[in-house]
Amino acid sequence: MIADIEASLAEFVAIRRDLHAHPELCFAEERTASQVAGLLERWGIPVTRGIGRTGVVGVIRRGQGQRAIGLRADMDALPLQEHNRFAHASRHEGRMHACGHDGHTAMLLAAARHLALHAEFDGTVVLIFQPAEEGGTGALAMMEDGLFDRFPVDAVFAAHNWPGLPVGSFAVSPGPMMASCNEFSIVVHGKGAHAAMPDQGVDAIQVAFQIGTALQTIVSRNVKPTEPVVLSVTQVHAGDALNVLPDSCELRGTVRCFSIEARDFVEARMRELVQHIGAAHGARCEMHFKCNCPPTTNHPFETAFVQRVLRDLVGAGNVRPFEPTMSAEDFSFMLQAKAGCYFMIGNGEGDHRSAGHGLGPCMLHNPSFDFNDALIPIGAAAWVRLAQAWLAEEGK
């Protein structure tokens, strides 16, 4: 590891726990962004605030090198009530750092200070502190605000803590790491009637039930068995009285997959089923399909580069392949615009939590989660070594 970073661990643990105690939701990271920008400026790093509303970008330039690397950390929290009762638990009702973005921010800050004050390299490091990863597509907002035009990079990298993966280890693979995130709503317009006289109406609920059942045949009978796709109906909304057949029923849900082609096929097949099932029963149906973010897909060259640097850092046995997950990540937008790689850093099994933690497991998006502070020097060292190695490369 890096002695300077390990020596300052207590300082960055305090920073991380302060962020954990003061979580802020997407595009409301005012305090967090101010803390990040203030620390970067204290270390002599030029800072630009307000990229993508509440994003922060710091730039470290050294030497005459023309190569540039982007390192990204997310800053936002989740709308979740924390169950932990330790000293740094959330001080705000209904808000919690349940995904470890507080730790991601602390790791990149620790790397930033070392790069600014001690590290040797030739080129440019762009530090990207992103808002609104949790459903707000803050990555896209930063890009629409000119992120890569104003701060050009040759490649961009991001990391996420991963519970269950041992501390001191990493996981990464080329190709898809996470799925695309898409949401849909289907409104069935029938004809309301008395529940005792269904023949006088068009039962929107029954039509919706048939649509919901038919949607499940898309994955089981229309998609290739080797193509991972999840289609889940997660909400049904209809009716207010027991003796009334409502005139409408709404289904909502999510579609997850690893390719744009699969997503487009599923959407088209959904529209066919919805239209024809509705028509067969005399109902009118509306369907809305929203693509929230594309699959998070690693580029081969950059992934091999990350694997090589991480193996040098922690040993080949501690750099594992990653099995893709159906969760989503808006870093995918950055990987569409730039070459790069997204990798996982082990958060352990949860035994790092002190007394006062909740009863649940230390899993992502769980009210008993807490980031493992032992990751800070490991993650920061990884950022430093990746930056130095990338800027030392003479080209692909």
Number of C-alpha atoms within 10 A of each C-alpha: 14 15 9 14 21 17 10 12 16 13 12 21 21 14 20 24 20 18 27 26 19 20 28 25 21 20 20 16 22 16 14 25 23 15 14 26 22 14 16 23 12 11 14 15 22 14 17 12 16 14 22 22 18 24 29 24 26 21 20 18 18 14 10 10 14 13 19 22 23 23 24 24 25 28 33 32 28 23 17 16 17 24 18 22 14 13 14 16 23 23 14 14 11 12 22 33 32 26 26 27 27 28 31 25 25 29 27 29 24 26 26 27 21 19 24 18 11 10 15 13 20 18 20 24 27 22 25 26 28 31 34 27 24 20 15 16 22 27 28 21 21 24 17 13 15 14 20 18 10 9 18 16 20 15 20 24 26 21 24 22 25 23 23 13 18 14 19 19 24 30 22 24 24 19 16 22 25 24 27 26 24 20 17 19 18 22 21 27 23 25 18 18 18 14 16 10 11 14 10 12 17 21 25 29 23 15 25 27 14 15 21 19 11 14 20 16 12 20 16 11 9 12 16 12 10 6 12 17 23 16 19 16 17 9 11 17 12 17 15 9 9 9 12 15 26 23 19 23 23 19 21 19 16 18 22 26 26 26 18 13 9 17 20 12 13 23 18 12 14 20 17 12 17 24 17 15 18 22 13 10 14 17 21 20 23 14 17 12 18 13 15 15 20 25 28 28 26 25 20 15 13 20 21 16 16 25 23 16 22 23 16 13 19 16 13 15 9 18 24 16 14 15 11 17 14 19 14 24 24 25 29 27 20 23 22 15 12 18 19 27 31 28 22 23 23 22 28 22 17 18 10 14 18 12 10 13 21 18 11 12 16 26 21 17 17 19 24 24 26 33 29 22 21 17 23 27 27 24 27 26 25 26 25 24 22 22 26 21 15 25 21 14 9 9 7 7
